[in-house]
Amino acid sequence: MKHYLRNAIRLGTSLTALFLLVRCGVPERDYSKLGIGNTDNGGSSGAGDVLHSSAGQAGIGGEGGSSGSAGNDGLGDAGSDQGGSAGAPPAPIPCNPVVNDAGSEDAGASDAGTVDAGTVDAGSEDAGADDSASLCACVNGFIRAVDTDGDGDGTRACSAAPGLDCDDNDPLVTHNACGGCTVLPNAIGDDCGDCGSYACDGPDGVKCVSKPGPVEDPDCRCAAGLIVARDTDGDGAGTRLCEQNPGIDCNDGNGSLITNECGGCADLPAAVGDACNECGAYVCYNNGSLGTGSNGTLRCGPAPAAVSTCNDTINRHSCNANGFWSDDNCEFACYNGNCEACLPGTFRCIYNAAGDTIEACFDSVSYGINWWYASSCLIPGSLRCDPATGGCTSGSLLLPRDRSFEIVPSQRDGLPWHDLLNTALDSEYG
Protein backbone atom coordinates (compact mmCIF):
# COMPACT_ATOMS: atom_id res chain seq x y z
CA MET A 1 0.00 0.00 0.00
CA LYS A 2 2.81 2.41 0.92
CA HIS A 3 4.49 1.53 -2.36
CA TYR A 4 1.43 2.56 -4.40
CA LEU A 5 1.00 5.74 -2.36
CA ARG A 6 4.66 6.69 -2.87
CA ASN A 7 4.32 6.09 -6.62
CA ALA A 8 1.16 8.19 -6.76
CA ILE A 9 2.89 11.11 -4.97
CA ARG A 10 5.87 10.86 -7.31
CA LEU A 11 3.54 10.77 -10.33
CA GLY A 12 1.63 13.83 -9.13
CA THR A 13 4.83 15.75 -8.46
CA SER A 14 6.17 14.88 -11.89
CA LEU A 15 2.98 16.03 -13.61
CA THR A 16 3.09 19.31 -11.72
CA ALA A 17 6.71 19.92 -12.71
CA LEU A 18 5.93 18.99 -16.32
CA PHE A 19 3.01 21.44 -16.42
CA LEU A 20 5.13 24.27 -15.05
CA LEU A 21 7.94 23.45 -17.44
CA VAL A 22 5.59 23.50 -20.43
CA ARG A 23 3.97 26.75 -19.17
CA CYS A 24 7.33 28.48 -18.86
CA GLY A 25 8.52 27.22 -22.21
CA VAL A 26 5.63 28.76 -24.25
CA PRO A 27 6.56 32.33 -25.32
CA GLU A 28 4.13 35.14 -24.65
CA ARG A 29 3.72 38.24 -26.90
CA ASP A 30 6.97 40.05 -27.54
CA TYR A 31 6.94 43.40 -25.76
CA SER A 32 10.68 43.94 -25.97
CA LYS A 33 10.15 46.96 -28.26
CA LEU A 34 8.27 48.62 -25.41
CA GLY A 35 10.91 47.65 -22.87
CA ILE A 36 8.55 45.38 -20.96
CA GLY A 37 7.83 41.68 -20.54
CA ASN A 38 10.13 38.66 -20.57
CA THR A 39 13.03 38.59 -22.98
CA ASP A 40 13.91 34.91 -22.52
CA ASN A 41 11.95 31.94 -23.67
CA GLY A 42 12.46 29.82 -20.59
CA GLY A 43 11.53 30.05 -16.93
CA SER A 44 8.58 31.61 -15.26
CA SER A 45 8.16 35.10 -13.88
CA GLY A 46 10.13 36.31 -10.94
CA ALA A 47 9.08 38.56 -8.10
CA GLY A 48 7.47 42.01 -8.67
CA ASP A 49 4.82 43.43 -11.02
CA VAL A 50 5.04 43.93 -14.81
CA LEU A 51 3.54 47.14 -16.34
CA HIS A 52 0.16 47.31 -18.01
CA SER A 53 -2.28 49.93 -19.22
CA SER A 54 -5.81 50.76 -18.22
CA ALA A 55 -8.50 50.44 -20.81
CA GLY A 56 -10.87 53.29 -21.66
CA GLN A 57 -8.52 56.25 -21.13
CA ALA A 58 -8.52 58.77 -23.96
CA GLY A 59 -5.39 59.28 -26.00
CA ILE A 60 -3.35 62.45 -26.21
CA GLY A 61 -2.95 64.87 -29.09
CA GLY A 62 -5.46 63.57 -31.64
CA GLU A 63 -7.03 66.06 -34.02
CA GLY A 64 -10.67 66.35 -34.96
CA GLY A 65 -11.85 64.53 -38.04
CA SER A 66 -13.38 66.58 -40.84
CA SER A 67 -16.25 64.16 -41.40
CA GLY A 68 -17.30 63.82 -37.82
CA SER A 69 -15.30 60.75 -36.86
CA ALA A 70 -13.04 60.84 -33.86
CA GLY A 71 -9.26 60.84 -34.13
CA ASN A 72 -7.30 57.60 -33.96
CA ASP A 73 -5.16 58.30 -30.95
CA GLY A 74 -5.93 61.66 -29.49
CA LEU A 75 -8.39 64.00 -27.99
CA GLY A 76 -9.21 65.39 -31.40
CA ASP A 77 -12.31 67.17 -32.55
CA ALA A 78 -14.76 64.66 -33.94
CA GLY A 79 -17.00 66.95 -35.94
CA SER A 80 -16.66 69.14 -38.99
CA ASP A 81 -18.08 72.57 -38.18
CA GLN A 82 -19.87 71.21 -35.15
CA GLY A 83 -16.69 70.21 -33.32
CA GLY A 84 -16.68 66.69 -31.91
CA SER A 85 -15.77 64.32 -29.14
CA ALA A 86 -12.34 63.21 -28.01
CA GLY A 87 -10.38 60.65 -29.99
CA ALA A 88 -10.60 56.96 -29.27
CA PRO A 89 -8.39 55.70 -26.43
CA PRO A 90 -5.25 53.79 -27.40
CA ALA A 91 -5.48 50.04 -27.63
CA PRO A 92 -4.69 48.50 -24.22
CA ILE A 93 -1.34 46.71 -24.01
CA PRO A 94 -1.41 43.38 -22.14
CA CYS A 95 1.29 42.53 -19.62
CA ASN A 96 2.19 39.41 -17.63
CA PRO A 97 1.58 39.61 -13.89
CA VAL A 98 4.50 38.18 -11.89
CA VAL A 99 4.04 35.31 -9.40
CA ASN A 100 6.52 33.50 -7.18
CA ASP A 101 7.90 30.46 -8.92
CA ALA A 102 7.15 27.34 -6.84
CA GLY A 103 10.27 27.35 -4.66
CA SER A 104 12.66 24.40 -4.35
CA GLU A 105 10.07 21.81 -5.30
CA ASP A 106 9.42 23.41 -8.71
CA ALA A 107 11.48 21.18 -10.93
CA GLY A 108 14.75 22.17 -9.28
CA ALA A 109 17.59 23.51 -11.29
CA SER A 110 15.95 22.53 -14.57
CA ASP A 111 13.42 25.34 -14.06
CA ALA A 112 15.80 28.03 -15.31
CA GLY A 113 17.11 28.81 -11.81
CA THR A 114 18.41 32.32 -11.48
CA VAL A 115 17.60 33.06 -15.08
CA ASP A 116 13.87 32.51 -14.47
CA ALA A 117 13.24 34.92 -11.65
CA GLY A 118 16.52 36.67 -11.53
CA THR A 119 17.82 39.87 -13.01
CA VAL A 120 16.60 39.13 -16.52
CA ASP A 121 12.96 38.23 -15.94
CA ALA A 122 11.61 40.89 -13.62
CA GLY A 123 14.60 43.13 -13.56
CA SER A 124 15.53 46.02 -15.79
CA GLU A 125 14.30 44.39 -18.99
CA ASP A 126 10.87 43.36 -17.71
CA ALA A 127 9.49 46.65 -16.33
CA GLY A 128 11.99 48.65 -18.31
CA ALA A 129 14.54 51.16 -17.11
CA ASP A 130 12.88 53.86 -19.25
CA ASP A 131 9.41 53.99 -17.73
CA SER A 132 10.29 51.96 -14.65
CA ALA A 133 7.69 50.79 -12.17
CA SER A 134 7.37 54.36 -10.87
CA LEU A 135 5.80 55.59 -14.15
CA CYS A 136 3.81 52.59 -15.36
CA ALA A 137 2.16 49.68 -13.59
CA CYS A 138 0.70 46.32 -14.55
CA VAL A 139 -2.91 46.28 -13.37
CA ASN A 140 -5.36 43.51 -14.20
CA GLY A 141 -3.20 42.30 -17.06
CA PHE A 142 -2.72 45.63 -18.85
CA ILE A 143 -0.19 48.46 -18.73
CA ARG A 144 -1.47 51.55 -16.99
CA ALA A 145 0.09 54.94 -16.19
CA VAL A 146 0.73 55.48 -12.49
CA ASP A 147 -1.43 58.08 -10.70
CA THR A 148 0.98 59.34 -8.05
CA ASP A 149 -1.04 62.33 -6.82
CA GLY A 150 -4.34 60.43 -6.75
CA ASP A 151 -6.30 62.90 -8.87
CA GLY A 152 -7.71 60.16 -11.09
CA ASP A 153 -5.45 60.75 -14.09
CA GLY A 154 -2.30 58.79 -14.82
CA THR A 155 0.98 60.46 -15.63
CA ARG A 156 1.95 61.36 -19.19
CA ALA A 157 5.48 60.15 -18.44
CA CYS A 158 4.48 56.51 -19.00
CA SER A 159 5.49 56.14 -22.64
CA ALA A 160 3.83 52.75 -23.13
CA ALA A 161 0.39 53.94 -22.01
CA PRO A 162 0.52 57.67 -21.23
CA GLY A 163 -2.19 59.19 -19.11
CA LEU A 164 -3.55 62.74 -19.23
CA ASP A 165 -2.02 64.22 -16.07
CA CYS A 166 0.29 67.12 -16.96
CA ASP A 167 1.75 67.20 -13.44
CA ASP A 168 1.35 63.93 -11.55
CA ASN A 169 2.90 65.44 -8.44
CA ASP A 170 0.15 68.06 -8.04
CA PRO A 171 -3.42 66.82 -7.49
CA LEU A 172 -4.76 70.25 -8.48
CA VAL A 173 -3.24 70.02 -11.96
CA THR A 174 -4.44 67.45 -14.46
CA HIS A 175 -5.19 68.73 -17.99
CA ASN A 176 -7.28 71.35 -19.77
CA ALA A 177 -10.74 70.70 -21.18
CA CYS A 178 -9.25 69.51 -24.48
CA GLY A 179 -6.78 67.10 -22.93
CA GLY A 180 -3.72 69.32 -23.30
CA CYS A 181 -1.45 71.08 -20.85
CA THR A 182 -1.67 74.74 -21.92
CA VAL A 183 -4.23 77.25 -20.63
CA LEU A 184 -7.02 77.59 -23.21
CA PRO A 185 -7.83 81.16 -24.31
CA ASN A 186 -11.56 80.52 -24.09
CA ALA A 187 -13.80 78.15 -22.19
CA ILE A 188 -15.25 75.29 -24.20
CA GLY A 189 -18.93 75.97 -24.88
CA ASP A 190 -18.76 79.76 -24.48
CA ASP A 191 -20.48 81.78 -27.20
CA CYS A 192 -18.46 83.21 -30.08
CA GLY A 193 -19.19 85.02 -33.33
CA ASP A 194 -22.82 85.46 -34.36
CA CYS A 195 -24.06 81.94 -33.72
CA GLY A 196 -21.16 79.80 -32.56
CA SER A 197 -19.49 78.35 -29.49
CA TYR A 198 -15.93 77.38 -28.70
CA ALA A 199 -14.83 73.78 -29.26
CA CYS A 200 -11.49 71.99 -29.05
CA ASP A 201 -9.04 72.46 -31.88
CA GLY A 202 -6.51 69.85 -30.86
CA PRO A 203 -5.43 69.36 -27.24
CA ASP A 204 -4.14 72.91 -26.75
CA GLY A 205 -6.36 75.13 -28.89
CA VAL A 206 -9.95 76.22 -29.45
CA LYS A 207 -11.97 77.27 -32.47
CA CYS A 208 -15.36 78.84 -33.06
CA VAL A 209 -17.83 76.35 -34.49
CA SER A 210 -21.49 76.65 -35.35
CA LYS A 211 -24.07 75.78 -32.76
CA PRO A 212 -26.38 72.97 -33.83
CA GLY A 213 -29.76 73.86 -35.24
CA PRO A 214 -30.99 76.49 -37.71
CA VAL A 215 -30.78 80.27 -37.23
CA GLU A 216 -33.84 82.51 -36.97
CA ASP A 217 -33.73 83.79 -40.56
CA PRO A 218 -34.37 80.85 -42.93
CA ASP A 219 -32.42 82.65 -45.68
CA CYS A 220 -29.30 82.69 -43.49
CA ARG A 221 -27.17 79.96 -42.01
CA CYS A 222 -24.38 79.69 -39.46
CA ALA A 223 -20.87 78.94 -40.75
CA ALA A 224 -17.90 78.85 -38.36
CA GLY A 225 -19.93 80.86 -35.88
CA LEU A 226 -20.89 83.62 -38.35
CA ILE A 227 -24.20 84.42 -40.03
CA VAL A 228 -23.88 84.09 -43.82
CA ALA A 229 -26.39 84.13 -46.65
CA ARG A 230 -27.73 80.72 -47.63
CA ASP A 231 -26.72 79.45 -51.09
CA THR A 232 -29.56 77.11 -51.94
CA ASP A 233 -28.85 76.74 -55.66
CA GLY A 234 -25.12 76.14 -55.11
CA ASP A 235 -23.92 78.79 -57.58
CA GLY A 236 -21.40 80.18 -55.10
CA ALA A 237 -23.41 83.31 -54.26
CA GLY A 238 -25.62 83.72 -51.20
CA THR A 239 -29.14 85.04 -51.40
CA ARG A 240 -29.94 88.74 -50.99
CA LEU A 241 -32.81 87.79 -48.68
CA CYS A 242 -30.53 87.15 -45.68
CA GLU A 243 -31.14 90.36 -43.74
CA GLN A 244 -28.16 90.22 -41.38
CA ASN A 245 -25.56 89.50 -44.05
CA PRO A 246 -27.11 89.60 -47.54
CA GLY A 247 -25.39 88.04 -50.52
CA ILE A 248 -25.62 89.13 -54.15
CA ASP A 249 -27.77 86.36 -55.63
CA CYS A 250 -31.01 87.78 -57.05
CA ASN A 251 -32.58 84.34 -57.47
CA ASP A 252 -31.19 81.68 -55.15
CA GLY A 253 -33.41 79.07 -56.80
CA ASN A 254 -31.74 79.49 -60.19
CA GLY A 255 -28.15 78.31 -60.38
CA SER A 256 -27.60 80.05 -63.74
CA LEU A 257 -28.56 83.54 -62.51
CA ILE A 258 -26.83 85.64 -59.89
CA THR A 259 -27.10 89.30 -61.03
CA ASN A 260 -27.47 91.27 -64.22
CA GLU A 261 -24.45 92.73 -66.01
CA CYS A 262 -24.35 95.71 -63.64
CA GLY A 263 -24.76 93.77 -60.42
CA GLY A 264 -28.48 94.40 -60.03
CA CYS A 265 -31.58 92.28 -60.32
CA ALA A 266 -33.65 94.20 -62.92
CA ASP A 267 -33.72 93.37 -66.62
CA LEU A 268 -31.45 95.77 -68.52
CA PRO A 269 -32.72 97.51 -71.71
CA ALA A 270 -29.39 97.01 -73.47
CA ALA A 271 -25.94 95.58 -72.99
CA VAL A 272 -23.03 97.48 -71.53
CA GLY A 273 -21.17 99.14 -74.41
CA ASP A 274 -24.14 99.45 -76.77
CA ALA A 275 -24.41 102.82 -78.56
CA CYS A 276 -26.74 105.54 -77.24
CA ASN A 277 -27.55 109.20 -78.10
CA GLU A 278 -25.14 111.01 -80.52
CA CYS A 279 -21.77 109.72 -79.41
CA GLY A 280 -22.41 107.72 -76.26
CA ALA A 281 -22.33 104.12 -75.02
CA TYR A 282 -24.17 102.42 -72.16
CA VAL A 283 -22.28 102.03 -68.87
CA CYS A 284 -23.36 100.82 -65.42
CA TYR A 285 -24.90 103.60 -63.38
CA ASN A 286 -23.09 104.47 -60.15
CA ASN A 287 -24.85 106.37 -57.41
CA GLY A 288 -23.47 104.36 -54.51
CA SER A 289 -26.74 102.69 -53.48
CA LEU A 290 -25.24 99.22 -53.94
CA GLY A 291 -21.65 100.14 -53.25
CA THR A 292 -18.94 101.56 -55.42
CA GLY A 293 -19.31 100.73 -59.10
CA SER A 294 -22.96 100.15 -59.84
CA ASN A 295 -26.53 100.24 -58.63
CA GLY A 296 -27.63 97.66 -61.15
CA THR A 297 -28.93 99.94 -63.95
CA LEU A 298 -27.57 101.53 -67.15
CA ARG A 299 -26.87 105.12 -68.16
CA CYS A 300 -25.56 106.70 -71.38
CA GLY A 301 -22.04 108.07 -71.09
CA PRO A 302 -19.37 109.17 -73.57
CA ALA A 303 -18.25 106.32 -75.79
CA PRO A 304 -14.54 105.46 -75.61
CA ALA A 305 -14.44 105.65 -79.41
CA ALA A 306 -15.75 109.24 -79.50
CA VAL A 307 -12.73 111.38 -80.52
CA SER A 308 -12.46 114.96 -79.21
CA THR A 309 -10.90 117.74 -81.30
CA CYS A 310 -9.83 121.35 -80.78
CA ASN A 311 -11.73 124.06 -82.64
CA ASP A 312 -8.90 126.49 -81.74
CA THR A 313 -6.33 126.93 -78.98
CA ILE A 314 -9.10 127.26 -76.37
CA ASN A 315 -12.36 125.72 -77.63
CA ARG A 316 -12.83 121.95 -77.52
CA HIS A 317 -15.32 119.73 -79.43
CA SER A 318 -16.11 116.61 -77.34
CA CYS A 319 -18.73 114.03 -76.31
CA ASN A 320 -20.20 115.10 -72.99
CA ALA A 321 -21.27 113.02 -69.98
CA ASN A 322 -24.70 112.32 -71.49
CA GLY A 323 -23.46 111.10 -74.87
CA PHE A 324 -24.02 114.33 -76.86
CA TRP A 325 -21.50 116.46 -78.82
CA SER A 326 -20.70 119.83 -77.23
CA ASP A 327 -18.24 122.74 -77.75
CA ASP A 328 -16.72 124.15 -74.58
CA ASN A 329 -13.76 126.38 -73.75
CA CYS A 330 -10.82 124.92 -71.85
CA GLU A 331 -9.52 126.83 -68.83
CA PHE A 332 -6.02 127.35 -70.27
CA ALA A 333 -5.50 125.71 -73.65
CA CYS A 334 -6.83 123.03 -76.01
CA TYR A 335 -4.18 120.74 -77.49
CA ASN A 336 -4.74 117.52 -79.46
CA GLY A 337 -8.37 117.38 -78.36
CA ASN A 338 -7.57 117.74 -74.66
CA CYS A 339 -7.69 120.63 -72.23
CA GLU A 340 -4.12 121.29 -71.06
CA ALA A 341 -2.27 123.71 -68.78
CA CYS A 342 -0.50 125.32 -71.76
CA LEU A 343 0.39 124.94 -75.42
CA PRO A 344 3.68 123.14 -75.98
CA GLY A 345 6.27 125.48 -77.55
CA THR A 346 4.96 128.69 -75.96
CA PHE A 347 6.56 130.84 -73.24
CA ARG A 348 5.44 132.96 -70.34
CA CYS A 349 7.21 135.52 -68.14
CA ILE A 350 7.31 135.82 -64.37
CA TYR A 351 8.20 139.51 -63.80
CA ASN A 352 10.26 140.43 -60.77
CA ALA A 353 12.17 143.56 -59.70
CA ALA A 354 15.26 141.44 -59.09
CA GLY A 355 15.08 139.94 -62.59
CA ASP A 356 12.49 138.20 -64.76
CA THR A 357 12.04 134.41 -65.04
CA ILE A 358 11.23 132.73 -68.36
CA GLU A 359 9.11 129.53 -68.36
CA ALA A 360 8.48 127.26 -71.35
CA CYS A 361 5.59 124.82 -71.97
CA PHE A 362 6.95 121.31 -72.47
CA ASP A 363 5.25 118.00 -73.30
CA SER A 364 6.87 115.49 -70.95
CA VAL A 365 6.33 111.73 -71.24
CA SER A 366 6.55 111.37 -67.46
CA TYR A 367 4.77 114.54 -66.32
CA GLY A 368 2.52 115.53 -69.21
CA ILE A 369 2.11 119.05 -70.56
CA ASN A 370 3.06 121.82 -68.13
CA TRP A 371 5.17 124.92 -67.53
CA TRP A 372 8.87 124.46 -66.75
CA TYR A 373 11.70 126.87 -65.91
CA ALA A 374 13.70 127.89 -69.01
CA SER A 375 15.89 130.97 -68.25
CA SER A 376 16.22 134.31 -66.40
CA CYS A 377 16.88 137.95 -67.21
CA LEU A 378 19.42 138.84 -64.53
CA ILE A 379 20.01 142.61 -65.12
CA PRO A 380 17.12 144.42 -63.43
CA GLY A 381 15.83 147.40 -65.38
CA SER A 382 17.98 146.67 -68.42
CA LEU A 383 16.81 143.24 -69.67
CA ARG A 384 13.21 142.14 -69.62
CA CYS A 385 11.50 138.81 -70.49
CA ASP A 386 9.91 138.57 -73.94
CA PRO A 387 7.05 135.98 -73.94
CA ALA A 388 6.95 135.95 -77.72
CA THR A 389 10.50 134.66 -78.08
CA GLY A 390 11.24 133.22 -74.67
CA GLY A 391 14.32 135.45 -74.40
CA CYS A 392 15.47 138.71 -72.80
CA THR A 393 15.37 142.11 -74.53
CA SER A 394 16.19 145.76 -73.67
CA GLY A 395 13.90 148.82 -73.86
CA SER A 396 10.75 150.03 -72.22
CA LEU A 397 8.31 148.43 -74.63
CA LEU A 398 8.42 145.20 -72.71
CA LEU A 399 7.84 146.81 -69.34
CA PRO A 400 4.42 145.78 -68.08
CA ARG A 401 2.06 148.42 -66.86
CA ASP A 402 2.00 148.96 -63.14
CA ARG A 403 -1.69 148.75 -62.36
CA SER A 404 -1.14 150.19 -58.90
CA PHE A 405 0.37 153.45 -60.20
CA GLU A 406 -2.06 156.41 -60.49
CA ILE A 407 -1.43 159.75 -62.31
CA VAL A 408 -2.40 162.67 -60.10
CA PRO A 409 -3.18 165.96 -61.92
CA SER A 410 -1.27 169.11 -60.90
CA GLN A 411 -3.01 171.39 -58.44
CA ARG A 412 -1.43 174.67 -59.79
CA ASP A 413 -2.66 176.61 -62.80
CA GLY A 414 -0.70 176.03 -66.02
CA LEU A 415 -0.43 177.57 -69.45
CA PRO A 416 -3.02 176.83 -72.10
CA TRP A 417 -1.97 174.01 -74.38
CA HIS A 418 -1.46 176.18 -77.44
CA ASP A 419 0.91 178.46 -75.51
CA LEU A 420 2.92 175.41 -74.53
CA LEU A 421 3.14 174.36 -78.17
CA ASN A 422 4.20 177.84 -79.29
CA THR A 423 6.94 177.83 -76.69
CA ALA A 424 8.12 174.37 -77.65
CA LEU A 425 8.15 175.09 -81.38
CA ASP A 426 9.38 178.60 -81.03
CA SER A 427 6.55 179.71 -83.29
CA GLU A 428 3.04 180.82 -83.05
CA TYR A 429 0.49 177.96 -83.15
CA GLY A 430 -3.14 178.44 -83.75
SVG drawing of the C-alpha trace seen along z (x, -y; Angstrom):
<svg xmlns="http://www.w3.org/2000/svg" viewBox="-37 -183 59 185">
<polyline fill="none" stroke="black" stroke-width="0.4" points="0.0,0.0 2.8,-2.4 4.5,-1.5 1.4,-2.6 1.0,-5.7 4.7,-6.7 4.3,-6.1 1.2,-8.2 2.9,-11.1 5.9,-10.9 3.5,-10.8 1.6,-13.8 4.8,-15.8 6.2,-14.9 3.0,-16.0 3.1,-19.3 6.7,-19.9 5.9,-19.0 3.0,-21.4 5.1,-24.3 7.9,-23.4 5.6,-23.5 4.0,-26.7 7.3,-28.5 8.5,-27.2 5.6,-28.8 6.6,-32.3 4.1,-35.1 3.7,-38.2 7.0,-40.0 6.9,-43.4 10.7,-43.9 10.1,-47.0 8.3,-48.6 10.9,-47.6 8.6,-45.4 7.8,-41.7 10.1,-38.7 13.0,-38.6 13.9,-34.9 11.9,-31.9 12.5,-29.8 11.5,-30.1 8.6,-31.6 8.2,-35.1 10.1,-36.3 9.1,-38.6 7.5,-42.0 4.8,-43.4 5.0,-43.9 3.5,-47.1 0.2,-47.3 -2.3,-49.9 -5.8,-50.8 -8.5,-50.4 -10.9,-53.3 -8.5,-56.3 -8.5,-58.8 -5.4,-59.3 -3.3,-62.5 -3.0,-64.9 -5.5,-63.6 -7.0,-66.1 -10.7,-66.3 -11.9,-64.5 -13.4,-66.6 -16.2,-64.2 -17.3,-63.8 -15.3,-60.7 -13.0,-60.8 -9.3,-60.8 -7.3,-57.6 -5.2,-58.3 -5.9,-61.7 -8.4,-64.0 -9.2,-65.4 -12.3,-67.2 -14.8,-64.7 -17.0,-66.9 -16.7,-69.1 -18.1,-72.6 -19.9,-71.2 -16.7,-70.2 -16.7,-66.7 -15.8,-64.3 -12.3,-63.2 -10.4,-60.7 -10.6,-57.0 -8.4,-55.7 -5.2,-53.8 -5.5,-50.0 -4.7,-48.5 -1.3,-46.7 -1.4,-43.4 1.3,-42.5 2.2,-39.4 1.6,-39.6 4.5,-38.2 4.0,-35.3 6.5,-33.5 7.9,-30.5 7.1,-27.3 10.3,-27.4 12.7,-24.4 10.1,-21.8 9.4,-23.4 11.5,-21.2 14.8,-22.2 17.6,-23.5 16.0,-22.5 13.4,-25.3 15.8,-28.0 17.1,-28.8 18.4,-32.3 17.6,-33.1 13.9,-32.5 13.2,-34.9 16.5,-36.7 17.8,-39.9 16.6,-39.1 13.0,-38.2 11.6,-40.9 14.6,-43.1 15.5,-46.0 14.3,-44.4 10.9,-43.4 9.5,-46.6 12.0,-48.6 14.5,-51.2 12.9,-53.9 9.4,-54.0 10.3,-52.0 7.7,-50.8 7.4,-54.4 5.8,-55.6 3.8,-52.6 2.2,-49.7 0.7,-46.3 -2.9,-46.3 -5.4,-43.5 -3.2,-42.3 -2.7,-45.6 -0.2,-48.5 -1.5,-51.6 0.1,-54.9 0.7,-55.5 -1.4,-58.1 1.0,-59.3 -1.0,-62.3 -4.3,-60.4 -6.3,-62.9 -7.7,-60.2 -5.4,-60.8 -2.3,-58.8 1.0,-60.5 1.9,-61.4 5.5,-60.2 4.5,-56.5 5.5,-56.1 3.8,-52.7 0.4,-53.9 0.5,-57.7 -2.2,-59.2 -3.5,-62.7 -2.0,-64.2 0.3,-67.1 1.7,-67.2 1.3,-63.9 2.9,-65.4 0.1,-68.1 -3.4,-66.8 -4.8,-70.3 -3.2,-70.0 -4.4,-67.4 -5.2,-68.7 -7.3,-71.3 -10.7,-70.7 -9.2,-69.5 -6.8,-67.1 -3.7,-69.3 -1.4,-71.1 -1.7,-74.7 -4.2,-77.2 -7.0,-77.6 -7.8,-81.2 -11.6,-80.5 -13.8,-78.2 -15.2,-75.3 -18.9,-76.0 -18.8,-79.8 -20.5,-81.8 -18.5,-83.2 -19.2,-85.0 -22.8,-85.5 -24.1,-81.9 -21.2,-79.8 -19.5,-78.4 -15.9,-77.4 -14.8,-73.8 -11.5,-72.0 -9.0,-72.5 -6.5,-69.8 -5.4,-69.4 -4.1,-72.9 -6.4,-75.1 -10.0,-76.2 -12.0,-77.3 -15.4,-78.8 -17.8,-76.3 -21.5,-76.7 -24.1,-75.8 -26.4,-73.0 -29.8,-73.9 -31.0,-76.5 -30.8,-80.3 -33.8,-82.5 -33.7,-83.8 -34.4,-80.9 -32.4,-82.6 -29.3,-82.7 -27.2,-80.0 -24.4,-79.7 -20.9,-78.9 -17.9,-78.8 -19.9,-80.9 -20.9,-83.6 -24.2,-84.4 -23.9,-84.1 -26.4,-84.1 -27.7,-80.7 -26.7,-79.5 -29.6,-77.1 -28.8,-76.7 -25.1,-76.1 -23.9,-78.8 -21.4,-80.2 -23.4,-83.3 -25.6,-83.7 -29.1,-85.0 -29.9,-88.7 -32.8,-87.8 -30.5,-87.1 -31.1,-90.4 -28.2,-90.2 -25.6,-89.5 -27.1,-89.6 -25.4,-88.0 -25.6,-89.1 -27.8,-86.4 -31.0,-87.8 -32.6,-84.3 -31.2,-81.7 -33.4,-79.1 -31.7,-79.5 -28.2,-78.3 -27.6,-80.1 -28.6,-83.5 -26.8,-85.6 -27.1,-89.3 -27.5,-91.3 -24.4,-92.7 -24.3,-95.7 -24.8,-93.8 -28.5,-94.4 -31.6,-92.3 -33.7,-94.2 -33.7,-93.4 -31.5,-95.8 -32.7,-97.5 -29.4,-97.0 -25.9,-95.6 -23.0,-97.5 -21.2,-99.1 -24.1,-99.4 -24.4,-102.8 -26.7,-105.5 -27.6,-109.2 -25.1,-111.0 -21.8,-109.7 -22.4,-107.7 -22.3,-104.1 -24.2,-102.4 -22.3,-102.0 -23.4,-100.8 -24.9,-103.6 -23.1,-104.5 -24.8,-106.4 -23.5,-104.4 -26.7,-102.7 -25.2,-99.2 -21.7,-100.1 -18.9,-101.6 -19.3,-100.7 -23.0,-100.1 -26.5,-100.2 -27.6,-97.7 -28.9,-99.9 -27.6,-101.5 -26.9,-105.1 -25.6,-106.7 -22.0,-108.1 -19.4,-109.2 -18.2,-106.3 -14.5,-105.5 -14.4,-105.7 -15.8,-109.2 -12.7,-111.4 -12.5,-115.0 -10.9,-117.7 -9.8,-121.3 -11.7,-124.1 -8.9,-126.5 -6.3,-126.9 -9.1,-127.3 -12.4,-125.7 -12.8,-121.9 -15.3,-119.7 -16.1,-116.6 -18.7,-114.0 -20.2,-115.1 -21.3,-113.0 -24.7,-112.3 -23.5,-111.1 -24.0,-114.3 -21.5,-116.5 -20.7,-119.8 -18.2,-122.7 -16.7,-124.1 -13.8,-126.4 -10.8,-124.9 -9.5,-126.8 -6.0,-127.3 -5.5,-125.7 -6.8,-123.0 -4.2,-120.7 -4.7,-117.5 -8.4,-117.4 -7.6,-117.7 -7.7,-120.6 -4.1,-121.3 -2.3,-123.7 -0.5,-125.3 0.4,-124.9 3.7,-123.1 6.3,-125.5 5.0,-128.7 6.6,-130.8 5.4,-133.0 7.2,-135.5 7.3,-135.8 8.2,-139.5 10.3,-140.4 12.2,-143.6 15.3,-141.4 15.1,-139.9 12.5,-138.2 12.0,-134.4 11.2,-132.7 9.1,-129.5 8.5,-127.3 5.6,-124.8 6.9,-121.3 5.2,-118.0 6.9,-115.5 6.3,-111.7 6.6,-111.4 4.8,-114.5 2.5,-115.5 2.1,-119.1 3.1,-121.8 5.2,-124.9 8.9,-124.5 11.7,-126.9 13.7,-127.9 15.9,-131.0 16.2,-134.3 16.9,-137.9 19.4,-138.8 20.0,-142.6 17.1,-144.4 15.8,-147.4 18.0,-146.7 16.8,-143.2 13.2,-142.1 11.5,-138.8 9.9,-138.6 7.1,-136.0 7.0,-135.9 10.5,-134.7 11.2,-133.2 14.3,-135.5 15.5,-138.7 15.4,-142.1 16.2,-145.8 13.9,-148.8 10.8,-150.0 8.3,-148.4 8.4,-145.2 7.8,-146.8 4.4,-145.8 2.1,-148.4 2.0,-149.0 -1.7,-148.8 -1.1,-150.2 0.4,-153.5 -2.1,-156.4 -1.4,-159.7 -2.4,-162.7 -3.2,-166.0 -1.3,-169.1 -3.0,-171.4 -1.4,-174.7 -2.7,-176.6 -0.7,-176.0 -0.4,-177.6 -3.0,-176.8 -2.0,-174.0 -1.5,-176.2 0.9,-178.5 2.9,-175.4 3.1,-174.4 4.2,-177.8 6.9,-177.8 8.1,-174.4 8.1,-175.1 9.4,-178.6 6.6,-179.7 3.0,-180.8 0.5,-178.0 -3.1,-178.4"/>
</svg>
